[in-house]
């Protein structure tokens, strides 16, 4: 990754430190192959691997004060799948879908047309 977008402006990853100087409430920088966003005001970090994984790290001072995709952060794992309406769900799929904005199928991977899928399976079976 070479560029990121900050407030509708493209910024080179090498210049993220400049963005951090401009804004008082957060730092953003490249660390290894990841991008790290650190909120000074709300005491959390988001670490993105530039591909698909994001890790959210929150300060202990926020214990018992958060709700969302990170759970309730109250050391009770049984309530970590609490949905926005306060109900508990059993599956990760239902939990993630409950926090989705827009139709859930927009996050589904694209499917091959049936013809191409049959061709791929036939080719793989032939090779095996």
C-alpha positions in Angstrom: 0.0 0.0 0.0 1.3 3.4 -1.0 -1.5 5.8 -0.2 -4.4 6.1 2.2 -7.3 8.5 2.2 -7.7 11.0 5.1 -10.7 13.4 5.0 -11.0 12.8 1.2 -7.3 13.5 0.6 -4.8 11.0 -0.7 -1.8 10.8 1.6 1.4 8.8 1.0 1.9 6.2 3.7 5.4 7.6 4.1 3.8 11.0 5.0 1.3 9.8 7.6 3.4 11.4 10.4 2.5 14.8 8.8 -1.2 13.9 9.2 -0.6 13.1 12.9 1.0 16.6 13.4 -2.1 18.3 12.0 -4.6 16.5 14.2 -4.3 16.7 18.0 -6.6 13.7 18.9 -4.9 10.9 17.0 -1.7 9.5 15.6 -1.5 7.5 12.4 1.6 5.8 11.2 3.0 2.9 9.3 4.4 0.1 11.5 6.0 -2.7 9.6 3.5 -3.6 6.9 0.5 -2.4 9.0 -1.2 1.0 9.4 -1.7 2.0 13.1 -4.4 4.6 14.0 -4.1 5.6 17.7 -6.9 7.7 19.3 -5.5 9.9 22.0 -8.9 11.2 23.0 -10.8 7.8 23.2 -7.9 5.6 24.2 -8.0 2.9 21.4 -5.8 1.7 18.5 -6.8 0.2 15.2 -4.1 -1.8 13.5 -4.8 -2.7 9.9 -2.7 -5.2 8.0 -3.3 -3.5 4.6 -5.2 -6.6 3.4 -8.3 -7.5 5.3 -7.5 -7.8 9.0 -8.1 -5.1 11.6 -7.2 -5.4 15.3 -8.8 -3.1 17.8 -7.0 -2.5 21.1 -8.7 -0.5 23.8 -7.4 0.9 27.0 -8.3 -0.7 30.4 -9.7 2.6 31.4 -12.6 1.8 29.0 -13.6 -1.4 30.8 -17.3 -1.7 31.3 -17.8 1.4 29.1 -17.9 0.0 25.5 -20.3 -2.0 23.4 -20.0 -3.2 19.8 -18.0 -5.5 17.7 -15.3 -5.7 20.3 -17.8 -7.0 22.9 -18.7 -5.4 26.2 -15.1 -5.5 27.5 -16.2 -6.6 31.0 -14.3 -9.9 31.4 -17.5 -11.8 30.8 -17.0 -13.7 27.5 -20.6 -15.1 27.6 -22.0 -11.6 26.7 -19.5 -10.7 24.0 -22.0 -11.5 21.2 -24.5 -8.8 22.3 -26.3 -7.2 19.4 -27.1 -3.5 19.0 -30.6 -4.2 20.4 -29.2 -5.9 23.5 -30.0 -9.5 22.6 -27.4 -12.3 22.7 -26.8 -14.4 19.6 -24.9 -17.7 19.5 -23.1 -17.5 16.1 -20.4 -15.2 14.9 -22.3 -14.9 11.6 -25.4 -13.6 13.4 -23.4 -11.3 15.6 -21.5 -9.8 12.7 -24.7 -9.4 10.6 -26.4 -7.6 13.5 -23.8 -4.8 13.4 -23.8 -4.6 9.6 -24.9 -1.4 7.9 -26.8 -2.2 4.7 -27.6 -5.6 3.3 -25.6 -8.5 4.7 -25.0 -10.0 1.3 -22.8 -7.1 0.3 -20.0 -8.7 2.3 -20.4 -12.1 0.6 -17.7 -13.1 -1.8 -18.7 -13.1 -5.5 -19.9 -16.4 -6.8 -18.9 -17.9 -10.1 -21.5 -18.5 -12.7 -22.6 -22.1 -12.7 -21.0 -22.8 -16.1 -17.6 -21.6 -15.0 -17.9 -23.5 -11.7 -18.7 -26.8 -13.6 -15.7 -26.2 -15.9 -13.4 -25.6 -12.9 -14.6 -28.7 -11.1 -14.2 -30.8 -14.2 -10.7 -29.5 -14.8 -9.7 -30.1 -11.2 -11.1 -33.6 -11.2 -9.1 -34.3 -14.4 -5.9 -33.1 -12.9 -6.3 -35.2 -9.7 
